[in-house]
């Protein structure tokens, strides 16, 4: 069976809302990591066969197939096509899957995958709300099949996060303890230079802006809950952020032809759905299936990156899967580092690669919850 190799991965620093990347056009955010990827790998960009980018809320500057716009904005060859995909928060992880599948099928040898999101410029859920101007209160309103199955209430990720906390008996104090540790790990990783290889500084911004070094149990405890009667707060949720990331995926033939040096190979890729009202629980079943299909155990994973959409999501998943929290998000997660929706999957893969190499680990697993009750799982093997 052919292999799909991950040659390199690079990202911008993650900018906080209205922070250092807020005024950067999404096309320029994406162009920046594409330029860096071409420079680092020394690949002939004219040999790239497709550019697959994830992006959510593709309105305004993120509309018009942002993958294609990013590539062209980088000054790269105009015969190389691009396509933008939306699997909600997992969009750029799915971009990696599509790129790897193209290579594994033999229909492509060299594909760029990644994602971009400027949440300062285009607010979260802007696309979900855009239909209101045309008489559609939310995307599911009036869909008879949907309403017969799931009701007429609009979906809420915050409500789902609270339901998960209640079902798995996760107290607010436990969620805040987890969030505090995410910030501590992120700050420690920054201080140790763990992110330096993976980040391509943009303008004056060279470091992630999200980690709060001055946060404390007292500060987290003082925050109001997002939903009345719930336990989820802004402090135990992922941060609204801006950023981009890009990866180069190659076949064995392309590795030889272009003199490339792989960093990892794709050992497994999959995606699975779960209840869309619960919305955030799919990583549990998706991880179980990934381990079953590969014959690996969660203990075989030297590094795990699971998106910290909410602290309750990660802790419920950990309780069900039995993962070692010491190996899970060892450099912090989205609670501290931020969650630029369309770029987060690629950011997680990029960070995981670096941690695998620093620790000498063999296998790494990436998963994340996604709108619609879905989850991608990627298992990489370091080479």
N, C-alpha and C positions, 0 to 999 in steps of 0.2 A: 504494500500500500504506500502511496506517495506521502511525503511529509509537507507540512506547511510550517515554515520557519519564521520566527519573529526576529528581524535583523536589528532593529533599534526602535526606541520609543522616546519621545520628547514632549515636554509640555511647557506652557507658560506658567509663571507663578499664578496662583489662584488669588484673584482680587476680591476684596469684600465689596458689598453693595455700596455704590457711589464712591468706590475707592480708586486705586491707581490704574485700573483698566476700564473704568466706567465710560470714558470718552473714546475708547478705541473701537472703531467700526468692527463688527463681527467678522467681516471679510478680511480685515487686517490682522485680527487675532488669529484666525485660521492660517492666513498667509505666513505669519511669523513662524509657526511651528512647522509648516511645510518647508519653508526655506531652511530652517534649522535641520530638519530631517534629511533633506537632500545634501546639505553641507556635511553633516556628520557621517552619513553612509557613503558619500562620494558616488552615489548612483547617478547614472545618466537619466535625467528626468524624462527624456523622450521615450525611455523604455517602459515607463509605468503604464499599465493598461487600464487602470480605473482608479478613481479616488472616491471612497465611500465615507461619508461623514454623517455623524448623528447630530441632530439639532431638534429642540422642542420649541414650540411657539414660533413657527417660521413666518413671522410677520415683519413688515417694514424692512430693515436692513438685514434680517435673517431670512427673508423670502427669496424666491427666484432661484432655488437650488444653490444654497450657500456653499455646498461642497465644490461646485464648479466655480463659483465666484471667488472662493478662497484661493484655489489653484491659479486662476488667472491673475488675481491680485498679487500673487507672489511672483509674477513675471515668468511663469513656467509654460511649457509648450501648449499651444492651444488645441492640438489634436488629441490631448489626453482628456477623456470625459470625466464627469463627476456626478454623483447621485447623493441625495440627502435622504436619510431615513429617520423614522420616528418610532422607536419603541419606548417612548417616554424616558424615564431616568436611565434605562439601559441602552439608549440609542447608540452610543459609541462602542459599547461592548458588543452589540449586535453588528455594528460595522466591521469589527474585527472578525466576527463569526462569518459574515458574508465574504469577506476578503479571503479568509482561510478556506472556506468552502470552494471558492473559485479556484484556488490553487490546488486543493485536494482533488477536485474534479478533473484537473488537467486543462481547464478552459482558460486559465490565466497563469502567468508565472511571476508577475510582480504587481502588487496592488498596495495602495496606501489606504489605511483606515484611520479614523479618528473622530473628532467631534469638536463643536464650538458652541458657546453660549455666552451672551452678554445679557445677564438678568437685570442689570442696572438700566439698560436701554429698553429692553422689552420685558416687562414684569412677568413673573410666573403666572401661568394660566391665562395669559393674554389671548391665546388662540381659543381657549375654552369659552371665553367671554365675548369674543368678537362677534358671534352670531346674535348677540342681544340687539344690535343695531338693526337686525333684519327680522326681529320677532322671535328669536330662538333663545330662551333664557339660559339653557345649558345644552350640551351636545346630545343628551339622552331624552330631553323633553319631547313628548309626542311620539316617541318610537314605541309602537304598541307592543311589539315583541319583547323589547327590553323592559318596559314598565310592567308587563304581565309577569315577567320572571323576577325582576329585582325591585320593583316599586318605582314611584315617581320622584323620590327624594334624590337630590343631587348628591354625588359621592363626596366624601370628605376624608382626606388622608389623615387629618388631625383626629377625627373621630375614630378612624381605624387604629391609629397609634394608641389611643386610650383603650380601645377594646382589647388590643393585644396585651397591654399592661395588666388589665383586669383578668383576662383569661389565664395568663401565665403568672399571676400573683406577683407582679413587679411593682414595688412601692415607688413613690416619687423619690424617696431618698436613694433607692438603688439606682434609679435612672440618673440622678444627679451625680452619684458617685462614679458612674460610668462616664458621664460627660466630662467630669473633672479630670479623669484619667486620660481621656482623649486629648485634652488640651496639654496635659503634662507630657504625654508622649510626643505630641507634635512639636512642642517647644524643645524637648530634648533632642529630637531628630534634627531640627534646624541647627541647634548648637553644635551637633556632631558633624554637620555638613552632609547629612544623609541625602538631602534633596539636590545637592549641587549638580550632580551629573545629569539628572533628569530635567532640570529647569533650564530653559533658554530665556534669560532675562529680557524684559521688554521695556524699553525706555529706562526710567529710573527704578523700575520695580524688579527686584531680583529674588524676593522671598515671598512666600505665601503670607497674606495679610490677616488670615483668620484666627490663628492661635491667640488666645487671651491669657497672657502670662499672669495677669493680676486677678483672675477669677478665683472664686473660693466657694466652699459649701454654703457660706452665709449669703453670698451674692446670688447663687443659683436658687437658694431657697426663697429669696425675696421676690422672684419673678412671678408674674401672674400666669395662671394656666391659660392655654389657648382656647379650650372649650370649657364652659362652665361645668363644674363637677368632675372634670378630668384631672390628669396628673402630668400631661405633657406641656412643657413650656418652650419658649424660644431657646432656652439654655440646653434642653435635651433634644433639640431638633437640629438638622443640618442647616448650614448658613446659606443665604442667598448670595450667589457669587458669579464672577465672570472668569472665563478662561477657555483654553483650547489645548488639545493634545493630538499627536499624530504618531502613527506606527507604520513601519514598512514590513510587509509580509511577502515572502518569496518561496518559490519552489526550489527543490534541490538543483534543478537545471539552471535556474537563475542565479543561485548561489555560486555555482561553478562559472557560469558565463560572465558574471560581473565581479568576481573576486570578493564576494561578501562574506562576512563572518557572523553567523547567527548567534544570538544570545539565548534563544529558547526555541522549542518547537511546541506546537499546539498538540497536546495530548488528548484533550477532550473538549468538545463544545456542545452546548445544548441549551434549550429554553423550554420552560414549562409554565402552564397557567394554573391558577387557583381561583378561589372565590373573589370576584372583582369588588365586592362590597367590603370584605376584609382587606382586600387590596394589597397588603404588605407582607403576607405570610408565605408567598410562593417560594422564596429562597429555601424554605425547609424541605419541601417536596422535591424541588429541583436539585438540591444538594444530595439528597438521598438517592435520587435516580442516577446522578453523575457517579457517585461512589459505587453503586450497584453495577452500572454498565462497565466501569473501568476495573472493577475488582480491587480498587484501592480503599483504604480506610481513612477516616478523617485524620488519624494519627500519622498518616504518611505525608500529610501536607506540612511542609516546613514553614510556609508562610500562607496566611489567609488574609484576603482583603474582602470585607463585606461592607457595602455602603451604609454609612450611619445616617440614613434618612431620618430615623428617630432612634433613640437609645433602646426603646422597647423592642424594635425590630431585631436588632442584633442580639439582645439578651434572650429573647424568645427562641431565636434560631439556635443560639449556642446551647440553650437548655435541651432542645430537641436533638441536636446533632452531636453534642458532647465535645465540641471543639475546645482546644486549649486557648483560653483568652490571652495567654502570654504570646501566642503566635498569631493572634488575630488583631489586625490593624496595629501592628507594633510601632508604627510611626504616627499614630493618631488617625482619625478618620474625618468624615465630613462634618461632624459636630465642631471640630477645631479647624480643619483645613478648608471647608467649604464644599459646595455641591453645585457647580455650574452644569446644570442638567444634562445637556447634550454632550458634554465633554467628560463627565465623571467616570464612565466605564473605562475610557482610555487612560484617564488619570490613575485609576486604581491599578490597571495593568502596568503602567509605567513605574509606579511606586513599588509594586510587587517584584518586578524584574530586578530593581536595584537592591531590594532587601534579600532576595534569593542569592544574589551575587555576593553581597556583604557577608552573609552567614554561611555560604557554601551549600545552601539547601538544594534539593533536587526538584521537588514538586511544589507548585503554588496554585492556590485556588482563588478565583474571583467570583463573587456573586453579588447581586443587588436586587432589591424589590423594585417593581415598576408599575406604573399606572395600568389599570385594567386587570390587576391581579396576576402579574407575570414575573418571571425571574430568569435571567441568563446565568449560566455557570460556565466558566472557562477554567480548564486545568492546563497549566504550562509545565513543561519539563525543561529545566536549565540544561544547556549544552555547552 
